[in-house]
Amino acid sequence: MWFSPGDFLRPGNYSLILNRLLKDHLTAIGLVLLPLGFFATENGRFRWNLFHVWLGAVLLYFILVSGGNLRQTYYQIPLLLPAAGFIGLGWDRLSQTRGISRATVPVLVIIFLVLAAWGVQPFFEQYRPILDAARKLDEIDAGKQPVIIFPPGYGCLYYFQRPGWVGRETFGKPPWRLRMMTKVSPHDFPGPLYVENRRERGARWTVYFDDISPGGARPDLKHYLEDNYAAAFRSEGYTIYDLSSQLP
């Protein structure tokens, strides 16, 4: 998660962060108002204040944990407080600018709300197969017995509201990192041994989701489950396998 020269010098990483600030955190209006507030003058002079120092500290933090900033959006959250100060100051300066009529300010507010709604809209999108699979598994097994979610790292276990695993022990790690993980048991590498180990530890079900990007799909796991366990339910986008029912 820490700084690396490769991350710091790669132009595409800056466009990624900018896209997150635009859509996830500040919205387009915020990105416009923040520099207006940052460079706002008082009595004709630029003045450093608390928010400038605060923002500088956050930017230093961004550099120190640049790897984390690239992996997760919540690493940018410390920016919101100082940014809010500058956005508010920018809005104040803009609303008092000559040529900005009283009728213009409500229009700008409406534009701001529309862009804010556009920014948060993706957070309300639902991936229906996850919800459908969770509901169907509850119909099959009201006792909430443990489940394994595949492909590895597919982070939707909380939708099922039952104990289980998502194969994240080695998910997303490059081969050289895996070779260095001497403390990781072979049973923690998602594959046949993983399934058998979790089954011995109480896993009763496995749900495999089909609609996965090519980089996350694991057809080898799907073939293993098809060849060794009975399918309790099949639907578009997912299959539920019964780990207590092994095929001959």
C-alpha positions as CSV (number, residue, x, y, z in Angstrom):
1,M,0.0,0.0,0.0
2,W,3.0,2.3,0.3
3,F,4.7,4.6,-2.2
4,S,6.5,3.2,-5.2
5,P,8.2,5.1,-8.0
6,G,6.3,3.1,-10.6
7,D,2.9,4.1,-9.3
8,F,4.0,7.7,-8.9
9,L,5.2,8.1,-12.5
10,R,2.4,6.2,-14.3
11,P,0.1,8.8,-15.9
12,G,-2.9,6.5,-16.0
13,N,-2.9,6.4,-12.2
14,Y,-3.6,10.1,-12.0
15,S,-6.6,9.8,-14.4
16,L,-7.9,7.0,-12.2
17,I,-7.7,9.2,-9.1
18,L,-9.2,12.1,-10.9
19,N,-12.1,9.9,-12.1
20,R,-12.8,8.8,-8.5
21,L,-12.7,12.4,-7.2
22,L,-15.1,13.4,-10.0
23,K,-17.6,10.5,-9.6
24,D,-17.2,9.2,-6.0
25,H,-16.2,12.2,-3.8
26,L,-16.3,15.8,-5.0
27,T,-18.5,15.7,-8.2
28,A,-17.8,17.9,-11.2
29,I,-19.0,21.1,-9.4
30,G,-16.7,20.4,-6.4
31,L,-13.7,20.0,-8.7
32,V,-14.5,23.4,-10.2
33,L,-15.2,25.2,-6.9
34,L,-12.2,23.8,-5.0
35,P,-9.5,25.7,-6.9
36,L,-11.7,28.8,-6.8
37,G,-11.7,28.5,-3.0
38,F,-8.0,27.6,-2.9
39,F,-6.9,30.7,-4.7
40,A,-9.5,33.0,-3.2
41,T,-8.0,36.3,-2.1
42,E,-8.8,38.5,0.9
43,N,-8.4,42.3,0.4
44,G,-6.7,41.6,-2.8
45,R,-4.1,39.3,-1.3
46,F,-3.7,35.5,-1.4
47,R,-3.7,34.2,2.2
48,W,-2.6,30.8,3.5
49,N,-4.9,29.4,6.2
50,L,-5.8,26.2,8.0
51,F,-7.4,24.5,4.9
52,H,-4.3,25.1,2.8
53,V,-2.1,23.4,5.4
54,W,-4.7,20.6,5.9
55,L,-4.9,20.0,2.2
56,G,-1.1,19.8,1.9
57,A,-1.0,17.2,4.6
58,V,-3.6,15.1,2.8
59,L,-1.7,15.3,-0.4
60,L,1.5,14.1,1.4
61,Y,-0.6,11.3,2.8
62,F,-1.8,10.4,-0.8
63,I,1.9,10.1,-1.9
64,L,2.9,8.0,1.1
65,V,0.1,5.5,0.6
66,S,-0.1,5.8,-3.2
67,G,-0.6,2.1,-3.5
68,G,-3.6,2.1,-1.3
69,N,-5.1,5.1,-3.2
70,L,-4.9,3.1,-6.4
71,R,-6.6,0.1,-4.9
72,Q,-9.5,1.5,-2.8
73,T,-11.7,4.6,-3.1
74,Y,-11.9,5.0,0.7
75,Y,-8.3,6.1,0.9
76,Q,-9.4,9.4,-0.6
77,I,-11.9,10.1,2.2
78,P,-9.4,12.3,4.2
79,L,-9.6,14.8,1.4
80,L,-13.3,15.5,1.9
81,L,-13.0,17.8,5.0
82,P,-10.4,20.3,3.7
83,A,-12.0,20.1,0.2
84,A,-15.4,21.0,1.7
85,G,-13.8,24.1,3.2
86,F,-12.5,25.2,-0.2
87,I,-15.6,24.3,-2.0
88,G,-17.7,26.4,0.4
89,L,-15.3,29.3,0.0
90,G,-15.3,28.9,-3.8
91,W,-19.1,28.9,-3.8
92,D,-19.2,32.0,-1.6
93,R,-16.8,33.9,-3.9
94,L,-18.7,32.8,-7.1
95,S,-22.1,33.8,-5.7
96,Q,-20.7,37.3,-4.9
97,T,-19.0,37.8,-8.3
98,R,-20.3,40.7,-10.3
99,G,-22.4,39.5,-13.2
100,I,-23.8,36.6,-11.2
101,S,-27.5,37.5,-10.8
102,R,-29.8,36.2,-8.1
103,A,-31.5,34.1,-10.7
104,T,-28.3,32.4,-11.6
105,V,-27.5,31.0,-8.2
106,P,-30.6,28.8,-8.0
107,V,-29.8,27.5,-11.5
108,L,-26.2,26.6,-10.3
109,V,-27.7,24.9,-7.2
110,I,-29.9,22.7,-9.5
111,I,-26.9,21.8,-11.7
112,F,-25.0,21.0,-8.5
113,L,-27.7,18.6,-7.3
114,V,-28.0,16.9,-10.7
115,L,-24.3,16.3,-10.9
116,A,-24.2,15.1,-7.3
117,A,-27.0,12.6,-8.0
118,W,-25.1,11.5,-11.2
119,G,-22.0,10.9,-9.0
120,V,-23.7,8.7,-6.4
121,Q,-26.0,6.8,-8.8
122,P,-23.6,3.9,-9.4
123,F,-23.6,3.1,-5.7
124,F,-27.3,2.2,-5.9
125,E,-26.9,-0.2,-8.8
126,Q,-27.6,-3.8,-7.8
127,Y,-26.2,-6.9,-9.4
128,R,-29.3,-9.0,-9.5
129,P,-27.7,-12.5,-9.6
130,I,-26.1,-11.9,-6.1
131,L,-29.5,-11.0,-4.5
132,D,-31.3,-13.7,-6.4
133,A,-28.7,-16.4,-5.3
134,A,-28.8,-15.3,-1.7
135,R,-32.6,-15.5,-1.6
136,K,-32.7,-18.8,-3.4
137,L,-30.1,-20.3,-1.0
138,D,-32.2,-19.2,1.9
139,E,-35.1,-21.1,0.4
140,I,-33.0,-24.2,0.0
141,D,-31.3,-23.9,3.4
142,A,-33.0,-21.9,6.0
143,G,-30.4,-23.1,8.5
144,K,-27.8,-20.7,7.1
145,Q,-25.0,-23.4,6.7
146,P,-21.7,-22.1,5.5
147,V,-21.1,-21.3,1.8
148,I,-18.1,-20.8,-0.5
149,I,-18.5,-18.0,-3.0
150,F,-16.6,-18.4,-6.3
151,P,-14.8,-17.1,-8.4
152,P,-12.1,-16.2,-5.7
153,G,-12.3,-12.8,-4.2
154,Y,-15.9,-12.2,-5.3
155,G,-16.8,-10.0,-2.4
156,C,-20.5,-10.6,-1.9
157,L,-20.6,-12.9,1.1
158,Y,-22.3,-10.3,3.2
159,Y,-25.4,-10.5,1.0
160,F,-25.9,-14.1,2.0
161,Q,-25.9,-13.3,5.7
162,R,-24.3,-16.6,6.6
163,P,-20.8,-17.8,7.4
164,G,-18.5,-18.8,4.6
165,W,-15.5,-18.0,2.5
166,V,-14.7,-16.0,-0.7
167,G,-11.2,-17.3,-1.5
168,R,-9.5,-14.0,-0.8
169,E,-6.5,-15.5,0.9
170,T,-4.4,-15.3,-2.3
171,F,-6.7,-13.4,-4.6
172,G,-5.1,-10.7,-6.8
173,K,-1.5,-11.4,-5.7
174,P,1.2,-11.8,-8.3
175,P,3.0,-15.2,-8.6
176,W,6.2,-13.9,-7.1
177,R,4.2,-12.7,-4.0
178,L,2.6,-16.1,-3.7
179,R,5.9,-17.8,-3.7
180,M,7.0,-15.7,-0.8
181,M,3.9,-16.5,1.2
182,T,5.5,-19.4,3.1
183,K,2.9,-19.2,5.8
184,V,0.0,-19.8,3.4
185,S,-1.1,-23.4,3.3
186,P,-1.8,-25.1,-0.1
187,H,-5.4,-25.4,1.1
188,D,-5.7,-21.6,1.0
189,F,-5.0,-21.4,-2.7
190,P,-8.5,-21.5,-4.3
191,G,-8.8,-24.8,-6.1
192,P,-9.8,-28.4,-5.4
193,L,-7.8,-28.5,-2.1
194,Y,-9.5,-25.3,-1.0
195,V,-13.0,-26.7,-1.6
196,E,-12.2,-29.9,0.2
197,N,-10.6,-28.1,3.1
198,R,-13.6,-25.8,3.6
199,R,-16.0,-28.7,3.2
200,E,-14.2,-30.4,6.1
201,R,-14.5,-27.2,8.1
202,G,-18.3,-27.1,7.6
203,A,-19.0,-25.6,4.2
204,R,-22.2,-27.1,2.8
205,W,-22.8,-25.0,-0.3
206,T,-20.8,-23.3,-3.1
207,V,-22.2,-20.6,-5.3
208,Y,-20.4,-20.0,-8.6
209,F,-21.2,-16.7,-10.5
210,D,-20.8,-16.9,-14.3
211,D,-21.1,-13.2,-15.2
212,I,-17.5,-12.3,-14.3
213,S,-15.0,-10.3,-16.2
214,P,-12.3,-12.4,-18.0
215,G,-9.7,-11.4,-15.5
216,G,-11.7,-12.8,-12.6
217,A,-13.3,-15.9,-14.1
218,R,-12.1,-19.3,-13.0
219,P,-13.5,-21.9,-15.4
220,D,-11.2,-24.6,-13.9
221,L,-13.1,-24.2,-10.6
222,K,-16.4,-24.4,-12.4
223,H,-15.4,-27.6,-14.2
224,Y,-14.2,-29.1,-10.9
225,L,-17.5,-28.3,-9.2
226,E,-19.5,-29.7,-12.2
227,D,-17.5,-32.9,-12.2
228,N,-17.7,-33.6,-8.4
229,Y,-20.8,-32.1,-6.9
230,A,-24.5,-32.1,-7.6
231,A,-26.1,-28.8,-8.6
232,A,-28.9,-27.9,-6.2
233,F,-30.1,-25.0,-8.4
234,R,-29.1,-23.5,-11.7
235,S,-30.1,-20.0,-12.9
236,E,-28.9,-17.4,-15.3
237,G,-25.7,-16.0,-13.8
238,Y,-25.1,-18.5,-11.1
239,T,-25.2,-22.1,-9.9
240,I,-25.6,-23.5,-6.4
241,Y,-23.7,-26.7,-5.7
242,D,-24.4,-29.0,-2.7
243,L,-21.1,-30.0,-1.2
244,S,-22.8,-32.8,0.7
245,S,-23.8,-34.5,-2.5
246,Q,-20.7,-35.8,-4.3
247,L,-21.1,-37.3,-7.7
248,P,-19.9,-40.9,-8.3
